[in-house]
Amino acid sequence: MQIEILSVKIEQKKQRAKEYRDLALCSGGFDYSKERVQTSNLGGQIEDRIIRYVSLESEITENIFMLQKMKDKITGEIHNLNNSDYIILLYKRYVECKSLGQIAKDMHYSYDRIKHMHGNALMDFEKINLSTK
């Protein structure tokens, strides 16, 4: 679940960063039709958007690094299992964040069979990974 939550946060931050970047790049121009030149706060607004964009990009990079570490740790723990179906199932569920219904389709099993197998896989996972700690 941690992987899924962090993935959602990363995607939302990417969307916000794109919005800030687009706003900074598309922030109106100057009106040269007026006789007098007046200063505006446009420069400050653009600067603020660029700062927010750069800050979000930095957070995204940090979150992606955390996500990869989390996936590596969970994958390593899943690979401690001795049943290939359990490894595939748990990897698809907890690393790829797929639903049991999608996993059933991917693995060509019924949904009920996947639910049952998932329960057994979790019990094996717990036994193996708790005994090694």
Backbone torsions as a table, in degrees:
resi	resn	phi	psi	omega
1	MET	NA	-33.4	178.7
2	GLN	-61.6	-39.4	179.2
3	ILE	-64.1	-45.0	-179.5
4	GLU	-62.6	-44.4	-179.8
5	ILE	-63.8	-46.2	-179.7
6	LEU	-65.2	-37.4	177.1
7	SER	-61.9	-41.9	178.1
8	VAL	-63.4	-44.2	179.9
9	LYS	-61.6	-42.4	179.2
10	ILE	-61.5	-46.5	-179.6
11	GLU	-61.8	-41.5	179.1
12	GLN	-67.3	-38.0	177.4
13	LYS	-66.8	-37.6	176.7
14	LYS	-61.5	-41.4	178.9
15	GLN	-63.3	-45.5	179.5
16	ARG	-64.9	-40.4	179.0
17	ALA	-62.6	-40.9	177.8
18	LYS	-62.8	-40.9	178.8
19	GLU	-62.4	-44.4	178.8
20	TYR	-63.7	-41.8	179.7
21	ARG	-63.3	-46.3	179.5
22	ASP	-62.1	-41.1	178.8
23	LEU	-63.9	-40.9	-179.3
24	ALA	-66.9	-38.0	-178.1
25	LEU	-77.7	-28.4	-174.2
26	CYS	-109.3	21.2	-176.7
27	SER	-76.5	87.0	173.5
28	GLY	29.4	176.3	178.4
29	GLY	-120.8	-155.7	179.2
30	PHE	-105.4	145.3	177.3
31	ASP	-95.1	103.9	-178.4
32	TYR	-89.4	1.3	-176.4
33	SER	-80.0	-15.3	-179.0
34	LYS	-82.4	150.0	179.9
35	GLU	-69.2	-47.0	-176.8
36	ARG	-92.6	145.3	176.2
37	VAL	-95.3	124.5	177.9
38	GLN	-115.8	142.1	176.3
39	THR	-79.7	151.4	179.4
40	SER	-130.6	175.0	179.0
41	ASN	-92.2	12.2	-176.6
42	LEU	-59.5	-43.2	179.5
43	GLY	-58.9	-43.1	178.9
44	GLY	-65.1	-37.2	179.1
45	GLN	-66.4	-43.2	179.4
46	ILE	-64.3	-44.1	179.3
47	GLU	-59.8	-43.3	178.9
48	ASP	-61.1	-42.6	180.0
49	ARG	-66.1	-39.4	178.8
50	ILE	-66.0	-42.2	178.2
51	ILE	-61.8	-44.2	178.4
52	ARG	-63.4	-40.8	179.2
53	TYR	-61.8	-49.8	-178.6
54	VAL	-62.7	-40.7	178.8
55	SER	-62.8	-44.6	178.5
56	LEU	-65.0	-40.3	178.4
57	GLU	-60.6	-38.8	177.7
58	SER	-64.8	-44.6	177.2
59	GLU	-61.4	-42.1	-179.4
60	ILE	-61.0	-45.9	179.4
61	THR	-59.7	-44.4	178.8
62	GLU	-63.9	-43.4	179.1
63	ASN	-64.4	-39.2	178.8
64	ILE	-64.0	-41.9	177.0
65	PHE	-60.3	-45.7	178.1
66	MET	-61.3	-42.3	-179.8
67	LEU	-61.9	-43.9	179.5
68	GLN	-63.9	-41.0	177.3
69	LYS	-62.3	-42.9	179.3
70	MET	-62.1	-46.1	179.8
71	LYS	-62.4	-41.2	179.1
72	ASP	-62.2	-43.7	-179.3
73	LYS	-63.6	-48.0	-178.5
74	ILE	-66.3	-40.8	178.4
75	THR	-61.0	-43.5	177.9
76	GLY	-59.7	-41.7	179.3
77	GLU	-68.0	-38.7	178.1
78	ILE	-65.0	-37.3	-177.9
79	HIS	-70.7	-6.9	174.1
80	ASN	-72.9	-16.7	-179.5
81	LEU	-71.1	157.4	-178.9
82	ASN	-111.7	17.0	-179.5
83	ASN	-124.7	116.3	-175.0
84	SER	-62.0	-36.9	177.9
85	ASP	-64.0	-40.1	178.2
86	TYR	-65.1	-41.3	178.9
87	ILE	-61.4	-47.5	-179.7
88	ILE	-61.3	-48.4	-177.4
89	LEU	-60.8	-50.9	-177.2
90	LEU	-67.3	-35.4	177.2
91	TYR	-63.7	-47.3	179.9
92	LYS	-62.8	-38.3	-177.0
93	ARG	-75.0	-47.8	-168.6
94	TYR	-102.1	-15.3	176.4
95	VAL	-105.7	-44.2	178.6
96	GLU	-87.3	-9.3	177.6
97	CYS	58.9	39.8	178.4
98	LYS	-89.0	153.2	177.1
99	SER	-76.5	160.2	177.5
100	LEU	-61.9	-34.0	177.7
101	GLY	-63.1	-43.8	178.7
102	GLN	-67.0	-38.8	178.9
103	ILE	-63.8	-40.5	178.0
104	ALA	-58.1	-44.0	178.0
105	LYS	-64.4	-46.9	-178.5
106	ASP	-60.1	-40.1	-175.1
107	MET	-93.4	-2.7	178.4
108	HIS	62.4	43.1	174.1
109	TYR	-121.2	164.0	174.5
110	SER	-73.9	159.3	178.4
111	TYR	-60.4	-43.2	179.8
112	ASP	-61.4	-40.2	179.3
113	ARG	-63.8	-41.7	179.3
114	ILE	-65.5	-40.1	177.9
115	LYS	-60.4	-45.2	179.8
116	HIS	-64.6	-46.4	-179.8
117	MET	-63.1	-37.5	179.3
118	HIS	-61.4	-45.1	177.9
119	GLY	-59.9	-45.0	178.7
120	ASN	-65.4	-40.7	-179.9
121	ALA	-63.0	-41.3	178.6
122	LEU	-64.7	-38.5	178.0
123	MET	-64.6	-44.0	177.6
124	ASP	-64.1	-42.2	179.5
125	PHE	-58.4	-46.2	-179.4
126	GLU	-63.1	-46.1	-179.9
127	LYS	-59.3	-48.7	-174.9
128	ILE	-70.8	-45.4	-174.3
129	ASN	-80.7	-24.0	175.4
130	LEU	-81.3	-29.0	-179.8
131	SER	-75.5	-21.4	-179.4
132	THR	-88.8	-4.1	-178.0
133	LYS	-102.6	NA	NA
